[in-house]
């Protein structure tokens, strides 16, 4: 039997509201992994045992290199799929494809680079659309048909933003998350971050999430720091990540 170790570091909504989308900017990194390990940064919407997510992922076993790649995933109960490895997500953009790689990565103490992600349930067709932008133009990458879901075909009741790692064969050191730097306080020049975090409420208003909580299930290695609303173009922001070398 293969044991699997999965850890998440997230900032999420509390309670159960009605959400029809979310968007945020995520800093770009190339966390070190080995073997079948992977490390990701994503937005995730869920209701019950159904979920959809999108972001970037470093996964050499899947993509064949140690670069970050654009990815999506969905789950329904115990089944699901990443990208288009099985029927589910429908690619719609010819310009930006799943598996696309960043041109540049954020550097600790240097210039920061971001991708902007959006998951939104369109009124016109009822499908959940995933879009991304690295400058000013949005690219509608594709969608999950509402027919895939039972509970999510209407709305999501929880939204998450943050990092996730997997170490299927329990190899040490554990995968790096984000920039790999230890998270002690808000420091976007050092730590990975999500900023300009928005949810779409049942009136289709784009608002900052009100009731939120931070969660991490391996605090000696991976952590998150909620920096609140920084105003201006940054808005709601948090830092996250860590590594075995920088453990607390």
N, C-alpha and C positions, 0 to 999 in steps of 0.2 A: 504494500500500500504506500502511495506517495503522500507525504504530509505537505500541507500548503500553509505558508505563513503569509497573511495579508494584513497590512496595517494601514489605517487611514488617519489623516489629520485634516479636519474639516471645520468649517464655519457654516452653521445651518440654521434654518428657521425652526422655531419651537412651536409646539401645538400643531394643529392641522387646519390650515387655511385653504383657500382655493386659489391656485396659482396657474397662470396660463403662459408662463414663460420666465426667462431670466437672461441677463447678459452681464458680462464682466470682462475686464482686461486681465490677462495672466502673463506674468513675466516669463521669458523663454530661457530655458536652461538645458543642459545636457548632462543629467546626473549619471554617475558611473554605476553600471550594473554588470553582472557577469552571469554566464550560463543562461539559464532560463528565467532569471530575474527580470522584472520590469518596474518602471517608475513612471507615474503619470501626474498630470494636473488637469482637473476637469470641473465642469458644471454638471450637476446631476439633479434630475427631477424624478420624483417617485410618488407612488400611491399604492399602498398595500405591498404585494410582492412583485409589482411591475415598476420598471425604471428605465430611463433613457439618460445618456450622458454623452458629452463631447468635450474634446480638449486636445492636449498633446501627450504623447507617450514615447518613452525610450524602451524599446522591446526588441533586442537583436534576434530573438528566436522567430518573431513575427515579421520584422521588416528587413532583416539581413544585415543590419549595421547598428552602430551605437549612436545614431542621430535621433533627435526628437522628430516625431511624425504626427500629422493631423489624424485624429481617430474619432470614431463614435462607437457606442455599444448600447445594446438594449437587453433587458431580461424580462421574462414572463415566468414567474415561478422558478423552476429549476432549469428552464431552457433560456436560450438567448444567443446573441451573436455579436462579434466585433467586426466593424467595417462591413464589407459585403461578402464575408466568408460563407454566409448562408443567406437565404431569403429574408428580407426584413427592410433594412435601410435602402432607399432608392437614391442613387447618385443623380443629381440634376444639373450640376455645373460642369461645363467643359473647361473652365478656366482654372478652378481650384478643385483638386481631386483629393479624396481620402488618401493618406500616405504622404502628402506634400510635406516638405521639410522647411524649416526656417532658413533664411539667408544669413542671419546673425543671431548670436546668443548674448544674453546679459553677462556682464563681467563684474565680479565683486570689486567694488570701489570704482568702477568705470561706467561706461554707457549702458543703459538699460534698454532692452527690446521687449516688446509685448505682442501678443496676438489677442484680438478681441473676439469673444465667442458669444453666440446668442442661440437660445432654444426658445421657440415661440410657436404656440398653437394658433394657426391661421383660422380666422372665421370663415374664409371663403371655401376652404376644402376640408377643414376639420383635422388636418394632419399636423404633426409636430415637425417643424422645419428647423434645421441646424444651419447656421450661417457663421462666417468668420470674416475678420478684417485685420490687416496688419498696417494699414495706413488710414485712409479715409473711406474707401469704397467697400461696401459690404458685398460678400459673395455668398449666394444662397447655394450651399454645397449639396443639399438634398433633404430628404424627409423620411420620417417613419409614418407609414399609413396608420390612421386611427384604427383600422380593422385588425391590427396586430394585438390590440389591447382590449381588456374588459373594463378595468377601473380607470386607466390612463386615457381611455378614449374620450373622457369628458374633461378632467382637469387633474393636476398634480396637487398633493396636499403637503409636500415637503420639498425644499430645495437645499442643495448642498453645494459648497464651493471648497476646493482644497486639493490635497495631494493623496495619492495612494501608491503603495508599493506591494509587490508580490515576490516571494522567495520560495518557489515550489519545492526545491530540494534542500531547503534550510542550509544554504551555503553561507559561510562567513567570509568577509564582512557582509552585513546586511546591505541592501541597495541604498544608494543615496537618494534623498528626496529633495526636490527643488535645487537650490544652489549648494546644498550640503552644509551650509553654515549653521551653527547653533543659534536657535531663536531665543533671545532673552527679552527683547523689546522691539518696537517698531523701527526697522532700519532697512528701507528698500534698496539702499546701495549695497547691502550685504546679503539680505535674505530674499528668498522667493516671495512673491506677493500676488494677491488679487486686489484690484482696485476698481472704482466706479461700478460697484455691485448694485444691480437693479433686479427687482422682481416685477412681474406683470400681474396685477390683481384681477379680480373677477369683473371689474369695470373697464379692463384693458388699460389701466393707468400704469405708467412706468414709474415706480417709486423705490426708494431705498427700503430694504427689509427692516421691519420694526423690532420684532421679537426674535432674537437670535441667541445661539449658544455655541461655544467652541467645544470641540471634542477631539481627543487623541487617545489611542489605545496602546501606545508604547512611549510614554512620556520621557523615559530616560534617553531616547534617541530622537523621536520626532515630536515637534511641538508647534503650536499656533499662538500668535499674539494678535488679539483684536485691537486695532488702532482706532476704531470708531470712524466718525465722519470727519475727514480732513478738509472738507469744503472744496470749492472750485471744481476743476476737472478731475481731481482724484476721488472725491466723494468717500463712500464707505470703503474701507481698506483693511486688510490683515496680512501679516507675514506668516509663513509656515515653512516646515521642512526640517532637515537635519541629516546626520550621518553617524555611523558607528564611531568614527574617529572624533566627532565633535559631541559625543554623548554627554549627558548631564551626570 
